Every structure is written in C-alpha cells, then in structure tokens.
Amino acid sequence: MSEKETLVEAALRVLNTADPVQKAKLGDQVATKWLQGLIIQPFNPHSQDLTVPDRPARPENVKLVASGLVPKLGKAGNLKSRQAIVHSLVHTESWAVDLSWDIIARFGRQESMPREFFTDFVKVAQDEGRHFTLLAARLEELGSFYGALPAHDGLWDSAMATSKDLLARLAIEHCVHEARGLDVLPTTISRFRKGGDDQTADLLEKVVYPEEISHCAAGVKWFKYLCMRSTIPDTVGDFAVSSESGIQETDNIIEENEVIKKFHETVRTYFRGPLKPPFNEAARKAAGFGPHWYEPLAIKDLSLE
C-alpha cells in the first residue's frame, strides 16, 4: 500500500481481490488506515477517473444459480437448515463488502461527495467485512464452508441497475435491501434460539443487527443529503451534514414529504414490485425513516401495469 495511495485507489484493490477472506482482511486494513488518517486523500483531483469494474473479483468456488433455484433454507430446526441460513448470510455479507467499496469508488468523486460520505461508507465496509469473517468462521464451526451451497447474486443485479445513479443506489441497496434485512433478522435470531444455537443467535443479535441499523441509516442520511443538494443547490453551503438526520437545517428547510416523494419515485423506478411487510418499524425508525417512507411502497401500484 503506497503512502500516497488514495482511498478510491485502495477501494479498487479491495474490489479486485477475489478471495473473500483476503478481501475482508484488506478492506479492514484500508478502513483502519483511512480512519487513522494514514490515507489522506479520498481521491486524486488531478488524475483521470479510475475504472471501476462492472463486477468485482469474486470466488470461483461459489456456484451461482437463479434466485428461484436456491434451495429452501428452512427454519433453523436442524443442522442442515442452520448451515444453509448461515451460508446465505455469509454470501450476503461478502457482497455487502463489495457494495460498500463500490459506492466509494464509483460515486464519491463523480458526485463530488463530502469527506464524511467516504468515512461513513468506510465504516460500513469495515463492519460488513467483520460480519463476513465472523459468520464464515461460524459456518465452519457448524461443519460447512462458504461455497458448499449454491447462491444467487440478486444484490449485485441491483447494483448494476443503479451503477449510474447514486440516489438510486442509496435507495435500493441501503433503504430497501438492507432495511429488508432489518425486517427479517429478529425472526432469524429467534429461530436459531429455538433450534438451540445460541452462539449464532448471539452473533446476529449483538453484532450484526445493531450495525446493520447504522448501515441503513447511512443510506437514509445521504439520500436526504442528495435531495437537499439537488433541490436547493445555491444554498447547499448553508447546510451541514449531520450523522443523526443526514442534514442539519438552517433558515432553509426541505419539506420531508418532498424527499419521501423522491424516494417513492426512485424505488418504483428501480425496484420491481411492492415491498414485503411486515416491517420492523422500531429498527427502521432507529435508522432514520418512518412508515410514511415505506408503507406506500408495500401497495401494488396498479398504474404501472
């Protein structure tokens, strides 16, 4: 790692690392260096844009199938089901690592995002790498390994569909897919406990679940920021990014319903079909968005047919 390497250059090295264990390890090293101030520049403003791969380097031993062909996971009532669920989570986290570094490399410079944007998603990337490492280790403790079962790449399909629109990427990956994870994780945790696997349940409940709330919050925060910036470009300097709400208002304020309207439009454009209830309202509220953001999207829009 060069002393003058920028964060985007380092992010591309992570994306181009195929082995998921090494990818997570390298990502952790890069994140630590950025957070400690050892990587100074997010990007080189004087260089040409670097090429971000359409698809990150990925392990060859993971068999990919259509989402409908992935075997049913079961309800954690036996070892085979617990292995399948943890394998699915490991696969999801492996993609989450790539998605976090991709948003940094693909959009940070191109969209002239502030330094805090880079820091937020570096933290997300580091968390996702830790989740992958812990869950992959737990999968081996359960007598299996990543690649033992087929998986699908639906998350990256969404990434490809939003590769030219940061607003859409934030909405779909962080406010739809990650929020869906918040909806289902409590049930998953409960199933592991009922199945007698407190070790996996504790890992999900104490490490993964609270950090996933913060990842969803990052999506909400920067979605709000972009809406504010595009709606009031001449006054963006009067606003400061706030980790709590995404923007800190001065005399000017964007009506939240306008932001929500934009969210609805974006999701309906890039996400097929309605969102699936039930929703984890407490976790979603903790991430910064209430029912008025997502409940209307759970209703089938007949006008689109």
N, C-alpha and C positions, 0 to 999 in steps of 0.2 A: 504494500500500500504506500504510494508516494505521499510525501509530506504535503505536496501541493495538490493532491487529488481532491476534486470537488465531490460534494455529496451525490450529485447526479452520476458522475463517473463511477463512484463506488456502488451506487444503486444498480447500475448496468452490470457491474461484475457479479453482484448477487443474482440478478435475473439470468445471467448467462452461466450460472453454476447449476449443473443438472442434478447432482446428488442432493436430495432434500435435507439430509443431516448436515452436510457441509454448507448448504445454502443457509440454513438456520444459524449455523455457527458463524459464518461470515457476516450475515446480517446483524447478529448480536455485536460483533466486533465493530462494524461500521457505525451502528447506532451508538455504542458507547463512546466512540471517538467523536462523533458529532455532538453528543450531549455534554461531553467534557471539553468541548471547544478545540479539539485537536484536528478536526476537519473544519475549516473556517468558512469557505465559500460554498453556498448551495450549488452554484454553477459558475462557469467562466463566462462573464457577459461579453467577452471579446472573441469567443470562439464560435464556430458554427454549431447549429443544433446537432446533437449526437443522435444516432439512430437507435430508437427503442424497438426491440424485437416485437413482432406481431404476437409471437408466442414465446414465453420464456423457456429456457432449457429445463427439461423435466426428466424424471427417471424412466428408463426404458422397461423396467420390470413390472410396472403397474399397468395391467390390462384395462383399456378403456372401452366402454360399451355405451350404447344409448341409455339415457336415464331410465327408460321403461324396462330395460333388461337387467338392471342392477337387482340382485336377489333381495327379497324382503329381509329387513333387519331383525324383526321380532321385537319382543318387549323385555329383553334382558333377563328372561326367566331361566335361561340355561347358558352354559359357557359359549356355545356356538353363537348364540344371539349377542352375548356381550362382546365377543370378538368382532362380530360384524358391525356393531354400533361404534365401537372404538375405532375400528378401521375406517369407517366412514368419517368420523370426526378427524382422524389423522389426515385423511385426504383433503378434507375441507380446510384444515389449518395449513396444509402445505400450499394450497392455492392462496390462502389469505396472506401468506408471506409474500408471494409474488405480486399479489394485487397491491399490497402496501408499498412495495418498492416501485412498482409500475406507475402508481399515481404520482410519486415523487419525480421519477424520471420523465414521464410523458407530459405532465401538465404544469409542473412547478414553474419552470422558466417560461414556457409558451404562454401561460396565463398571467405572468408577472405577479405571482403569489408572494405574499409577505413571508418573512423568515419563520414566523410562528406556524405557518402551514407545513413547512418542511419538518419542523420539530414535532408537531402533532403526529404526523404520519410516520416519522422515525420511531416514535414511541409505540404506535400501533404495530409497526413492523416487528419491533423487538418483542412485544407481547406475543404476537402470533408465532414467532419463531420459538419462544419459550413454550407456548401451548403445544406446538408440534412436537418438540423434543420430549416433553413430559408425557404426552399421550402416546407417542411412538414407543417410549420406554415401557409404559403401562401395557401396551398391546403385546409387547414381547413377554412381559410378566404373565400375561394371560395365555401364553403359548402360541402366539401368532406373530406376524410381522407385516409391515407396510408393503403391499404388493401381493399379499396372499389371496386377496379377493378382487374382483373387478370393481371398477368405479367409473363415474361419469364426470365430465368436465363442464357441467352447466354453468358454474361460476365464471369460467373463462369465456364461455359463449356470451355472457352478459358484458364481460369486459371488452370483447371485440366489438359488440354493438355500441358501446359507449366510448370507443377509443378516440373519438374526435370531439367529445363534449364533456368537459369536466363537471358541469352541473348535472348531467345525466349520470355520469359515473358515481358521483356522490349520492344521488337519489337512489339509484338501483342497487349498487353494491352495499352501501352503508345504511341506507334508510329503509330498504326493502329486504334484501337478503340477510344482512346482519341483524336487523330487527326481527326477522323471522326466527333466527337463532335464539333470540331472547324469549320468543313465544314458546319454543319447544323445549328449551333446556330444563326448566323446572320439572317437566314430566319425565324427561330422560333421567334426571338425577333421582327422582322418586322411584323409577323402575329399577335402577341399579341398587338402591337401598333395599327394595323389596326382594331383589334377587340375591341379597346377602353380600353385595360387592360395595362395601362402604369406602374402600380405597379409591375406586374410580369415582364414586359419588362425591367424595370429599374434594378430589382434584377438580371436578367440574364445578362444584358449588363454591369452593373457596378461592380458586384461581381463575378459571376460565370465565365463569358467569359474570363476576363484577367487572372484569377487564373488558369483556365484550360490550358491556353497557357504555364504557368510555369510548369504545371504537365507534359505536353507533352515534354517540354524542359528537364525535369529530365530524361525521358526515353531516349531521344537522347544523352544526356550527358553521361549517364552510359553505354549505348550501345557502344559508342565510346571508353569509358574507357576500357571495357572488350575486345574489339577488339584489342586495343593497347597492353593490358597486355598479351593477348594470342599470339600476333604476335611477340612482342619483349619482352619476359619475362625477359631476362637478363638486360634490360635497363629500366625496369619499374620504378626503383628508380630515373631515370633521368627526370621523368615526374612528374608534379604536376597537380592535378585535378583543373580545372578551371570552375567556375559557368557559364562562358559565352560559352565555347566551349566544355566542357567535358574533354579536355586535354590541357595542355599548353606545347608546344613543346620546346625541347632544340635543340641539334645538330641533333637528330634523329627525323624523322617525318614519320608518316604512311600516305601513299597516301590515300586521301579521297575516291578515287574510289574503293580501296580495302575494306574499311569499308562499302561503299554502296553496293558493290557486296555481302558482307556477309549479309547485311540487306535484299537484294533481295532473297538470298538463304533461309534465315530464314523465311521470310514471306511466300514464296511459299511452304515451308515445313509445316508450322503450320496454315496457313490461307487458307480456301477454296475459290477458285475463284479470280477474279480480284478485285482491289479496285474500288470504285464507285466515278467517278467525278460528279459534278465539285468540285475542290479542293479550299480551302481558302488559296491561296498562301501567302498572307500577314501574316496571323496568323501562318502558318507553318514555314515561314521564321523567324518570331519572336521566334519560338520555337527551331530554330537551324537547320532546314533542308529544302533544296530547292527542286524544281521539279524533279531533277535527282534522288532523293531518291524514290519518289513515282509514278511518271508518268509511268515508265516502268511496274509497277505492275498493272496499270489500263488496260493493254493489255492482253487479254487472251493468256495463254501460251499453244499453240497447241501441244507442245512436251510432255506435261503431260498427254495427252489423249491416 
